[in-house]
Amino acid sequence: MYQRVLVPVDGSPIASDALRQAIQFVQEQGAQVEVLMVVEDFLFFDDNSELDNVALAAAIKCTGEKILSAAKERFQQAGITVETKLLEAKGDRVASVIVAEAKNYQADLIIIGTHGLSGFSHILLGSVAEAVVRMADIPILLIRGG
């Protein structure tokens, strides 16, 4: 039924659960899969800071590549060929980048973990997964976080 699945990850425990579910799902469906990591730009404008924004951006990107590598290894251990992609948000919302990549990849399903936020935390932080659900025009399989 589903041919192309996009799995956004962020290195969190719930993203790991989503990967586990995606591996099982892709095996059952015989689908193609792309694992996506979107890194955000974090710039700190403090003239007195010792923080090096270029080094910070490089570290964030390196961490994203490690997360993708680990995800790729999990799929390969399950005998699944997987594509990986690291994208930079470049000021866009992470959810917008995910939805745009789903269209670019021609995904017909997104499997994404939620972070289980509720109450005041949810109001303050929102949810990437919730925004993806609102923006995407393809089915979403949400893996609930605790």
C-alpha positions in Angstrom: 0.0 0.0 0.0 2.7 2.5 1.0 5.7 2.7 -1.4 7.8 5.6 -0.1 8.2 6.4 3.6 9.9 9.5 5.2 11.1 9.1 8.8 12.3 12.4 10.4 14.6 11.9 13.4 16.2 14.1 16.0 18.2 11.8 18.2 15.6 11.6 20.9 14.4 8.4 22.5 10.9 8.7 20.9 12.6 9.1 17.5 14.4 5.9 18.2 11.0 4.3 18.9 9.7 5.7 15.6 12.7 4.2 13.8 12.0 0.8 15.3 8.4 1.0 14.2 9.4 2.3 10.7 11.8 -0.6 10.3 9.0 -3.1 11.0 6.5 -1.1 8.8 8.9 -0.9 5.8 9.7 -4.6 6.1 6.0 -5.5 6.0 5.2 -3.1 3.2 8.3 -3.6 1.1 8.5 0.2 0.9 11.4 2.5 0.2 12.5 4.7 3.0 14.4 7.9 3.6 15.5 9.0 7.1 15.6 12.8 7.5 17.5 15.0 10.0 16.7 18.7 10.0 19.2 20.9 11.9 18.2 24.3 13.1 20.4 27.4 13.1 21.3 28.5 16.5 23.0 31.9 16.5 24.0 33.7 19.7 24.6 37.4 19.4 26.6 38.2 22.5 29.7 40.4 21.9 31.2 39.2 25.2 30.7 35.6 24.5 33.5 33.1 23.8 31.0 31.1 21.8 32.0 30.5 18.2 28.9 30.3 16.0 30.7 28.6 13.2 32.0 25.9 15.4 28.6 25.5 17.0 26.9 25.1 13.6 29.6 22.5 12.6 29.1 20.6 15.8 25.3 20.6 15.3 25.7 19.3 11.8 28.2 16.7 12.9 25.8 15.4 15.5 23.0 15.3 12.9 25.3 13.2 10.6 26.0 10.8 13.5 22.3 10.4 14.2 21.6 9.6 10.5 24.5 7.2 10.4 23.1 5.3 13.4 19.6 5.2 11.9 21.0 4.0 8.6 22.9 1.2 10.4 19.7 0.1 12.1 17.9 -0.2 8.8 20.8 -2.0 7.2 21.0 -4.5 10.0 17.3 -5.3 9.3 18.2 -5.9 5.6 16.6 -2.6 4.4 18.2 -0.3 1.9 17.8 3.3 3.2 18.5 6.8 2.0 19.5 9.5 4.5 19.4 13.2 4.2 20.5 16.1 6.4 18.9 19.4 5.7 19.4 22.8 7.4 16.3 24.7 8.4 17.9 28.0 7.4 15.3 30.0 9.4 12.3 27.9 8.3 10.3 25.9 10.7 11.5 22.3 11.0 8.0 21.0 10.2 8.0 23.0 7.0 11.3 21.5 5.9 10.0 18.0 6.7 6.8 18.5 4.7 8.8 20.0 1.8 11.2 17.0 1.8 8.2 14.6 1.9 7.0 16.2 -1.3 10.5 16.2 -2.9 11.0 12.5 -2.0 7.4 11.8 -3.2 6.7 10.1 0.1 3.2 8.7 0.6 3.6 8.3 4.4 5.6 10.1 7.2 6.4 8.2 10.3 7.3 10.6 13.1 7.6 10.5 16.9 5.7 12.8 19.2 7.2 14.1 22.3 4.2 13.6 24.5 4.0 17.3 25.6 0.9 18.4 27.3 -0.5 21.4 29.2 1.7 24.4 29.6 4.7 22.7 28.0 2.7 22.0 24.9 1.5 25.6 24.7 5.1 27.0 25.1 7.0 24.5 22.9 4.4 23.2 20.5 5.2 20.1 18.5 7.0 19.5 15.3 4.9 16.4 14.8 1.7 18.3 15.3 2.8 21.0 12.8 3.7 18.3 10.3 0.2 16.8 10.7 -1.4 20.2 10.1 0.7 20.9 7.0 1.2 17.6 5.2 -1.2 16.4 2.6 -0.2 12.7 3.0 -0.9 10.3 5.9 1.2 10.5 9.0 1.9 7.7 11.4 2.5 9.2 14.8 4.6 7.3 17.4 3.6 8.6 20.7 6.2 9.6 23.3 5.7 9.3 27.0 
